[in-house]
Amino acid sequence: MTQKTFAQRYDRAFLLSEGKRNQVMALWEVQKFGVDSYGDAEYVCIYGMPPTEWYRRGVRLLARTTVEAVRDRLGDLIGQDVERLVHDAASITTFRVIDPFAGSCNALYWILRHLPGSNGVGFEIDETIFEMTRRNLPSVGRRIELIRGDYKPLLDRHRAPSAHVIVVFLAPPWGDALTDTGLDLRRTKPPVAEIVEDFERIFKDNRVLYVTQLHQSIEPVSLTELRQRFDSSGLRIYDINVEGMKPGVLLGKKRWAL
């Protein structure tokens, strides 16, 4: 490394900058991001592995994915909550987990890890991220079908028998959804309610659990409006720190009483 490289602070702003965001990260860069931003060289744990292990196995991340990927600790907490909520569907052994904004697929990885025997489907519209994740998945050891493209025109091809339980992980780009009153779920790209409608058209005969990623500060009206779309829902805010905020999920059930 040159002296200039050492002087560069590896933080969120740098990794998401125009000149850096699409570059593949070297191991030392991943570790430097962890140290510079969180005081921990092992911070970017994904697929159940610390950086030295996943890098050794051939997993690679773009700079922007290094920042944006769901970390193992959060993924594990989400997976545990999903597992607890589907316990009343124990007689149904087939679960399909779908992520319309798959990215690294680490959220899919953790939910599948807590639902043994289930399979996952991820959609990724960004070609660069798709290719990177496609090359990483053989090292992950989970049944994930990664599909290149927008989920909307492709979702119809992935219908499931009515006996199958569908788990949908929703983490659309936040864009300008962060407002003075909190994360506005009506302003994500696309709005979360619109995504729910897309899935309801396809899986109207299935039990569906919608798992929406958010954080501790939520615009209250947008939260209320989203919860009204579900038969029942629960909010979980986790006691961990991600970029100065406590992350969480809204877990919404549809047709669970069938």
Buried (B, 14 or more C-beta within 10 A) or exposed (E): EEEEEEEBEBBBEBBBEEEBBBEEBEBBBBBBBBBBBBEEBBBBBBBBBBBEBBBEEEBBBBBBBBBBBBBBBBBBBBBBBBBEBBEEBEEEEBBBBBBBBBBBBBBBBBBBBBBEEBBBBBBBBBEBBBBBBBEBBEBBEBBBEBBBEEBBEBBEEBBBEEBBBBBBBBBBEBEEBBEEEBBBBBBBEBBBBEBBEBBBEBBEBBBBBBBBBBBEBBBEEBBEBBBEBBEEBBBBBBEEEBEEBEBBBBBBBBBBEE
